[in-house]
Amino acid sequence: MSVPDRRRRVTVPELSARKGGTPIVSLTAYTTPMARQLDAHVDMLLVGDSLGMVLYGMESTLSVTLDMMIAHGAAVTRGASQACVVVDLPFGSYQESPEVAFRAAARVMAETGCAAVKLEGGVEMASTVAFLTKRGIPVLGHIGLTPQSVNTLGGYRARGRGGQESNAIAADAFAIADAGAFAIVIEGTVEPLARQLTNDLAVPTIGIGGSPACDGQILVTEDIVGLFNDFTPKFVKRYADLGEQVSAAARAYADDVRARRFPGPEHVFAARPSGVKPGGSTTE
């Protein structure tokens, strides 16, 4: 399939209108160079708090700060001219109250230039989502396996296998949609439930370990290109193995340096002949 011919940035209303249409293509980005590489191929770039694990080696997303999200969000926005950029609100920056969430979200949008924020949670966060959206801050919801709640969920396991848990996830989805979220990420949720929610919700669903029936899909870029190998979730498909290529390149470089093959004559600057000024004229 050819790359979409776009000359302007995808907007939140355009993503919301994709319900039941062409699937929304989403990937994560944390840096300007990566955003530039992905921009022409995706509809949405998510600056996820997964950067804590992928870039910083943290054990979970819980230690990610608002300042970190703003720094990386601004970097991605600078690198993307076409994709809609969404930035995660990190743990502790929005759960206290709608007012606290607004201050955090307003700062993120003002300092990064992003189009929307994402937050995790369902029924308990519905009033916050409504508060934000009524004040001009578009919100992408996130339900199912919510990494910021990993301690209360008991780990990174698939959600929705039991009837009670399935009903709770469904209640979360409808609460966030009714509160005004323009779309909802469904993560790590059993396929039949993600499919049913996609059919029943009026807003687009974006799956990550959800269902092929979702209105879009998102994955962590470093997972699909082989740059993050700490663990590989079941729902990841690897499209390249750049990690091995980087290691091979570093090994070849190290071998050349130790054998004094690098740098060669073509990699160093020659001295100018004595008495010659820049531009070629002599001092005589």
N, C-alpha and C positions, 0 to 999 in steps of 0.2 A: 504494500500500500504506500502511496506517495505521501510526502510530508505536506500537511495542510499549508495552503498559500495564505499567510497572514501578514498584515502590515501594521497591526496595532495590538495592544494588549487585550487578552481575554478578560472579560468582566465577570463579576459575581452574578449579575442577572443572567448572563449568557450561560454560565454553568448551571444555574438553577433551572433554566429552560431546557436543559438537556435530558430531563426526566423521560425515560422511555425511548430516547433517541440514540444518536451515535455515542458509544461509551466514552466517558471522561477519562483521559489518560493522565495519570499523576505519578510523580516521582518525588523523592526527597532531594533537597540540595542544602548545603551548609556553607558553601564558599562561592566567590565570584567565578573562578575558572570553571567549576562544575556547572554552575547555572548557565554559563555561556554555551557549554556543550549540550545541555539538555533543552534549552529554551525553545528551539524550533520544532521539537518533536513532541512536546507535551502541552496539555491544556492548563495544568496547574502544577506549581512547584510548592511543596510543603517544606518549610523550615521546621523540622520536627525536633522535639526535645530528645529524640533518639541520638542526637549529636553528642550527648553526654557519654553514651556507650561507644558510638562509632568513632568519634574524633578524640575524646578525652579519656577513654579507657575506664569509665565509671562502671560500677556493677549494675546500676539501674539509672532511670531518668530522674530520680528524686533529688539529686544534688545539683541539677541544672538551675541556673539563676536567671532572673529577668534580664540582667545586663548581658549575659551570654546570648540569650535569644535575640536581643536587640542588635548586638554586634553582628551575629551571623545573618539575621534577617536583613539588615542593611546591605551586607555583602551580596546576598543573593539578589536583592532588588536591583542593585547596581549591575549585576550580570545578566539580568533577564529583561528583555524588551517586549516580549510577546506573551509569555505565560502569566497566568494569574498567580500571584505570590501570597501564600497564607502562612502565618507564623503561629507556632504553638505558644500558648500561655503555660509557663512551667508550674510545677507543683508548688503550692503555697501562695501563688500570686493572685488567685481568684476565688478560692473556696470560702474565704472568711465571710464575705458579703458581696452583694451586687455592686455596692459603691467601691469597694476595694478592687473588684474585678474591672470596673470601668476605668479606674485610674491606671491600672496595669495595661489594659487593652489600648487605652488612648495613647499612652506613652509608646507602646509598641508601634502603633500605626503612624504616629507623628514622627518617630525617630527612624523608622525603617522604610516608610513609603509603601508598605504592603497593602493589599486590598481587603484582608480579613484576618481574623484570628481563629484558632481552633482551641477548644477546651474539651476535657473529658467529663463524663458523668451523664446521668439521666434525670430521673424525676427530681432528685435533690438539687439539680443545677438549672431546672427549667426557669425559675424566677430570675436567675442571673442572666440566662440567655435572652429572656424577654427584656430585661433592663438594658442590656447592651444594644440589642437590635433596635429598640425604640429610640436610642440615642445615636444612631448612625454608625454602629459598629457591626458589620456583617460577621456572623458566627458560623463556623463549621463545627458540627457536633461530632462526638466520638463515643461510641457505646460498645458493649460486648467486653472483650478483653481490653481493659484500660490500664496501661502500664503504670500510671501514677498510683493505682490502687493495688499494686502487686502484693503488698503485705496483707491487705484484708482479703484479697481474692485467693491467697494461698499459693501463689506462683503463676507461671505463664502456661496455663492449661486452656484447652478449648472450652468455650462457654456455651451454655444453652442445651446441654445434654439431658437435663432433668426438666420435668414440667414446671416446677416452681421457678427454677432459674430462667427457663425459656420465657415464662410469662413476665418475669421481672425485666428482662432485656427488651421485650416488646413494649412494656409500659414505658421504659426509658426512651425508646425510639420515638414513640408517639408524643411523649411529653416534650422532647427537645424540638421535634418538628412543629408542634403546635405553638411553641414559644417563639418560633421565628427563625430557626436555623435554616440556612439556604441549602444545606446538604448534610449528610451524616455519614461518617466513617463507621463501618461495621467491621471490627477486628476480631479474629480468632473465635468466630462463632460458627456453630455447626451449619452446614450448607442448607438444609431445609428451612431453618429459621431465617437465615439471611435472605434466602429466595422469597420466602413469604413476606418478610418485612419490605423487601423491594417492591413486591406486587401491591402491598397495602398502603405504603407511605406515599404522600403527595410530593415529597421532595426527593431529589436524587440520593441514592446510596452509593458509597464508594467502598469497595471491598478490599480487605487485606486479610487473607485467610477467611473469606466469607463465602461468596458464591459467584460463579460466572454469570449469573443473572443480574448481578448488581449493575447499577447505571454507570459505574466506572470502577477502575482498579488503581491501587497505589502500592508501591513497594519501596523499600530503602534502596537507593541507587547503589550503594557500596555492596549490598547483598547480591544484586543481579550482575555486577561486574567483577565480583571476586576480590574486593578490597577489604572485606570484613569477614574474618574466618573464625571468630570466637565461637560462634554457633550459627547454624543455618536452620531457620524455621521450616517446617514442612511445606508452608505455602509459598516458599521462594523458588523461582526458576532462575537458574544462572545462565546468563547470555554471554558472558565472557569470563576469563580468568586473568584479570589484570594483575592480581597479586603475584602470581608466578612470574609474569613478565617484568614487573618491577624488581622482584628479587633477582631474576636473571640479569637484568640490566645493571643492578648494583654489583653483582658478582663480577660481571665483565669489566666494569669500571675499576673495581678493586684490583683485579688481576692486571689491568693495564698500568695502574699507578705503581703497583709493587714491582712490575717488570720494567718500569720507566718507558713504557710505550705511549703513555699520556702524561703530560701534554706533548704533542708533536710540534714540529716547526710551524705548522699551519695554525696552531692554537695560541701562539705567543706573538708579542708585538716587537717588531724589529726596530732597532735604534735608527734615527735619521743620520745621514752622513754629516760629519762635522761641518758647521758653517752654513747649513741649509735651513731656511725658515719654513714653517708650514706654508704650503702653497707652491713650493718648489724654487723660489728665488734664493740667491746666495746673499751673504752679508757683505760681499765685496762691492 
